[in-house]
């Protein structure tokens, strides 16, 4: 099963390994009880990595973003949650969701099949109504989502964790435009935000790291540093936070790129004129 994972999704196994490492710490910022199982099941799909490779390089970023997104989703007040490119995310199982929460996971069929096989082997039971939606986000995923029971009239918490970097600018705009068409007023979205990639930044260092080509060759840049401006002109009210600010709040040291890297969140505004623009 592991050999069938798409290249971009093999990185999810590496992220799971980092989440497993954090979960073993006595001062952990979150606990993912299934991450180690994913890392073990998918280990053969990962290339060998030298000491101090991408895993060590991205560990602080992955830990901070996981904790931040946990809070974003739980604090959204939304009864619907959509994880775009859900990968090996286990928030449906490990977070204390309010009663009535419906969580939709979108990803490629083979990724979801691998994921469910591992979870079934651990006897995992979701803590909310979990709906798996096999879909390619480069195609008509909105139809599949609505067909799975998604209600565009209900405010929704959207998460695009570790996704936009793998899309071109045009692809990222199409994806977010579709989200906007499906998002009722009061919906929320979150994803990574990087204003630039100066020399010495995490992204710049990763691109020249030994053995990192299997990941960095897939990066397309997404919206780059223009995400807040794009959101503001497309019906959202955005805000940003740096990893340095979050690291300080979580009691963790900042990596040397933390002031440049961070996250954008946004709230969907009511349409002008008071008429609903959500798809029906």
C-alpha positions as CSV (number, residue, x, y, z in Angstrom):
1,X,0.0,0.0,0.0
2,X,2.8,2.5,0.8
3,X,4.3,2.2,-2.6
4,X,1.2,3.5,-4.2
5,X,1.3,6.8,-2.4
6,X,1.7,9.8,-4.8
7,X,5.0,11.6,-4.4
8,X,3.4,14.7,-2.8
9,X,1.7,12.6,-0.3
10,X,4.8,10.8,0.7
11,X,5.8,14.0,2.4
12,X,2.7,13.5,4.6
13,X,4.4,10.4,6.0
14,X,7.4,12.6,6.9
15,X,5.1,15.1,8.6
16,X,3.5,12.3,10.5
17,X,7.0,11.3,11.7
18,X,7.5,14.8,13.0
19,X,4.1,14.9,14.7
20,X,5.0,11.5,16.3
21,X,8.3,12.9,17.7
22,X,6.4,15.9,19.2
23,X,3.8,13.6,20.7
24,X,6.6,11.8,22.6
25,X,7.8,15.0,24.3
26,X,6.7,15.6,27.9
27,X,6.1,19.3,27.0
28,X,4.3,18.5,23.7
29,X,2.1,21.1,22.1
30,X,-0.3,18.4,20.9
31,X,-0.8,14.7,21.1
32,X,-1.3,12.7,17.9
33,X,-1.7,9.1,18.9
34,X,-1.8,7.8,15.3
35,X,1.2,9.7,13.8
36,X,3.7,7.0,14.7
37,X,1.6,4.3,13.0
38,X,1.5,6.4,9.8
39,X,5.2,6.9,10.0
40,X,5.9,3.2,10.4
41,X,3.4,2.1,7.7
42,X,4.8,4.6,5.2
43,X,8.4,4.3,6.0
44,X,9.3,2.3,2.9
45,X,7.8,5.1,0.7
46,X,10.3,7.7,2.0
47,X,13.8,8.2,0.6
48,X,16.7,8.0,3.0
49,X,17.4,11.3,4.6
50,X,20.8,12.5,6.0
51,X,21.1,13.7,9.5
52,X,20.0,17.2,9.8
53,X,17.9,16.9,6.7
54,X,14.5,18.3,5.8
55,X,12.8,16.6,8.8
56,X,15.0,18.3,11.4
57,X,14.8,21.6,9.4
58,X,11.0,21.6,9.3
59,X,10.3,20.2,12.7
60,X,9.7,23.6,14.4
61,X,7.5,24.8,11.6
62,X,5.3,21.6,11.5
63,X,4.9,21.6,15.3
64,X,3.9,25.3,15.5
65,X,1.5,25.0,12.5
66,X,-0.2,21.9,13.9
67,X,-0.9,23.5,17.3
68,X,-2.0,26.8,15.6
69,X,-4.4,25.0,13.2
70,X,-5.8,22.9,16.1
71,X,-6.8,26.2,17.8
72,X,-8.1,27.7,14.6
73,X,-10.5,24.9,13.9
74,X,-11.7,24.3,17.5
75,X,-12.1,28.1,18.1
76,X,-13.9,28.8,14.8
77,X,-17.4,28.2,16.2
78,X,-18.3,26.5,12.9
79,X,-20.4,23.3,12.8
80,X,-18.7,22.2,9.5
81,X,-15.0,21.7,8.9
82,X,-13.3,21.0,5.6
83,X,-9.7,19.8,5.4
84,X,-8.4,20.3,1.9
85,X,-5.7,17.8,1.0
86,X,-6.3,16.2,4.4
87,X,-3.4,13.7,4.0
88,X,-2.7,12.0,7.3
89,X,-4.4,14.6,9.4
90,X,-6.1,12.9,12.4
91,X,-7.9,15.9,13.9
92,X,-11.3,14.1,13.4
93,X,-10.0,11.6,15.9
94,X,-7.8,13.5,18.4
95,X,-9.6,16.8,19.0
96,X,-12.5,17.4,21.3
97,X,-15.2,18.5,18.8
98,X,-18.5,20.0,19.9
99,X,-21.5,17.8,19.4
100,X,-22.9,18.0,15.9
101,X,-19.6,18.8,14.2
102,X,-19.2,17.4,10.7
103,X,-15.7,17.2,9.3
104,X,-15.0,16.5,5.6
105,X,-11.6,15.2,4.5
106,X,-10.7,15.7,0.9
107,X,-7.7,14.0,-0.8
108,X,-6.7,11.6,-3.5
109,X,-8.4,8.1,-3.2
110,X,-5.1,6.3,-2.7
111,X,-4.1,8.6,0.1
112,X,-7.4,8.2,1.9
113,X,-7.3,4.4,1.4
114,X,-3.8,4.3,3.0
115,X,-4.9,6.5,5.8
116,X,-8.1,4.5,6.6
117,X,-6.2,1.2,6.5
118,X,-3.8,2.4,9.1
119,X,-6.5,3.9,11.3
120,X,-8.6,0.7,11.1
121,X,-5.6,-1.2,12.2
122,X,-5.4,0.9,15.3
123,X,-9.2,0.7,16.0
124,X,-9.5,4.5,15.7
125,X,-12.9,6.0,16.2
126,X,-13.7,9.6,15.1
127,X,-14.8,12.2,17.7
128,X,-17.2,13.8,15.2
129,X,-19.1,13.0,12.1
130,X,-16.2,12.3,9.7
131,X,-16.9,12.3,6.0
132,X,-14.2,11.1,3.6
133,X,-14.3,12.7,0.1
134,X,-12.0,11.2,-2.5
135,X,-11.2,14.1,-4.9
136,X,-8.5,15.7,-6.9
137,X,-8.3,19.4,-5.9
138,X,-7.1,20.3,-9.4
139,X,-10.5,19.1,-10.8
140,X,-14.2,19.6,-9.8
141,X,-13.9,18.8,-6.1
142,X,-16.8,21.1,-5.1
143,X,-19.3,18.7,-6.7
144,X,-17.9,15.8,-4.8
145,X,-18.0,17.7,-1.6
146,X,-21.6,18.8,-2.0
147,X,-22.5,15.3,-3.0
148,X,-21.1,14.1,0.3
149,X,-23.5,16.2,2.3
150,X,-21.6,19.5,2.6
151,X,-24.1,22.4,3.2
152,X,-22.8,25.7,1.7
153,X,-25.4,27.7,3.8
154,X,-23.6,26.7,7.0
155,X,-20.5,28.6,8.2
156,X,-17.5,26.4,7.7
157,X,-13.9,26.2,9.0
158,X,-11.6,25.5,6.1
159,X,-8.0,24.4,6.4
160,X,-5.4,24.2,3.6
161,X,-2.5,22.9,5.6
162,X,0.8,22.4,3.7
163,X,-1.1,22.6,0.4
164,X,-0.8,25.9,-1.5
165,X,3.0,25.6,-1.8
166,X,2.4,22.7,-4.2
167,X,0.1,24.7,-6.5
168,X,0.9,27.4,-9.0
169,X,-0.4,30.8,-8.4
170,X,-3.3,30.2,-10.9
171,X,-4.1,26.9,-9.3
172,X,-4.1,28.4,-5.8
173,X,-6.4,31.2,-7.0
174,X,-8.9,28.7,-8.6
175,X,-8.9,26.6,-5.4
176,X,-9.6,29.6,-3.1
177,X,-12.2,31.0,-5.5
178,X,-14.1,27.7,-5.2
179,X,-13.8,27.9,-1.5
180,X,-15.2,31.4,-1.6
181,X,-18.2,30.2,-3.6
182,X,-18.9,27.5,-1.1
183,X,-18.2,29.6,2.0
184,X,-21.2,31.1,3.9
185,X,-20.7,34.4,5.7
186,X,-18.8,33.8,8.9
187,X,-16.8,30.9,7.5
188,X,-13.1,30.9,8.3
189,X,-10.0,29.7,6.4
190,X,-6.4,29.2,7.3
191,X,-3.2,28.4,5.5
192,X,0.6,29.1,5.5
193,X,1.7,32.6,4.6
194,X,5.3,33.5,3.5
195,X,5.9,37.1,2.6
196,X,9.2,36.3,0.9
197,X,12.1,33.8,0.7
198,X,15.2,35.8,1.5
199,X,18.6,34.0,1.5
200,X,18.8,31.9,4.6
201,X,15.1,31.4,5.0
202,X,13.6,28.0,5.6
203,X,12.4,27.6,2.0
204,X,15.7,28.8,0.6
205,X,17.7,26.4,2.8
206,X,15.4,23.5,2.0
207,X,16.0,23.9,-1.7
208,X,19.7,23.3,-1.3
209,X,19.5,20.7,1.4
210,X,21.0,17.3,0.6
211,X,18.4,14.8,-0.3
212,X,15.6,17.3,-0.3
213,X,14.8,17.2,-4.0
214,X,12.0,14.7,-3.6
215,X,10.0,17.4,-1.8
216,X,11.4,20.8,-3.0
217,X,11.0,19.8,-6.7
218,X,7.3,19.6,-6.2
219,X,6.9,23.2,-4.8
220,X,5.2,25.7,-7.1
221,X,4.9,28.7,-4.8
222,X,1.1,29.1,-4.5
223,X,0.1,32.8,-3.8
224,X,3.6,33.7,-2.5
225,X,3.4,36.8,-0.3
226,X,0.2,38.2,-1.8
227,X,-2.3,35.9,0.0
228,X,-3.7,38.6,2.4
229,X,-4.2,41.1,-0.4
230,X,-5.9,38.4,-2.6
231,X,-8.2,37.4,0.2
232,X,-9.1,41.0,1.0
233,X,-10.2,41.6,-2.6
234,X,-12.2,38.4,-2.8
235,X,-14.7,38.8,0.0
236,X,-12.5,37.9,3.1
237,X,-11.2,39.8,6.1
238,X,-7.6,38.5,6.5
239,X,-5.2,38.6,9.4
240,X,-1.6,37.3,9.7
241,X,0.6,36.0,12.5
242,X,4.3,35.0,12.4
243,X,5.7,31.8,13.7
244,X,7.9,33.8,16.0
245,X,4.8,35.3,17.7
246,X,3.3,31.8,18.0
247,X,6.5,30.2,19.2
248,X,6.7,32.8,22.0
249,X,3.1,32.2,23.0
250,X,3.7,28.4,23.1
251,X,7.0,28.7,25.0
252,X,9.1,27.4,22.2
253,X,12.3,28.9,20.7
254,X,11.9,30.5,17.3
255,X,13.8,29.2,14.3
256,X,15.8,31.7,12.3
257,X,13.1,32.1,9.6
258,X,10.2,32.5,12.1
259,X,9.8,36.2,11.5
260,X,9.4,35.7,7.8
261,X,7.1,32.7,7.9
262,X,3.7,32.5,9.4
263,X,0.0,32.0,8.7
264,X,-3.0,33.8,7.3
265,X,-6.5,33.4,8.6
266,X,-9.6,35.1,7.2
267,X,-13.3,35.4,7.9
268,X,-15.8,35.3,5.0
269,X,-17.7,38.6,4.8
270,X,-21.4,39.0,3.9
271,X,-21.8,39.8,0.2
272,X,-22.3,43.4,-0.8
273,X,-26.0,44.2,-1.1
274,X,-26.9,41.5,1.4
275,X,-27.6,38.8,-1.2
276,X,-26.2,35.4,-0.7
277,X,-23.4,34.4,-3.1
278,X,-23.0,30.8,-1.8
279,X,-23.7,28.0,-4.2
280,X,-27.1,26.2,-3.9
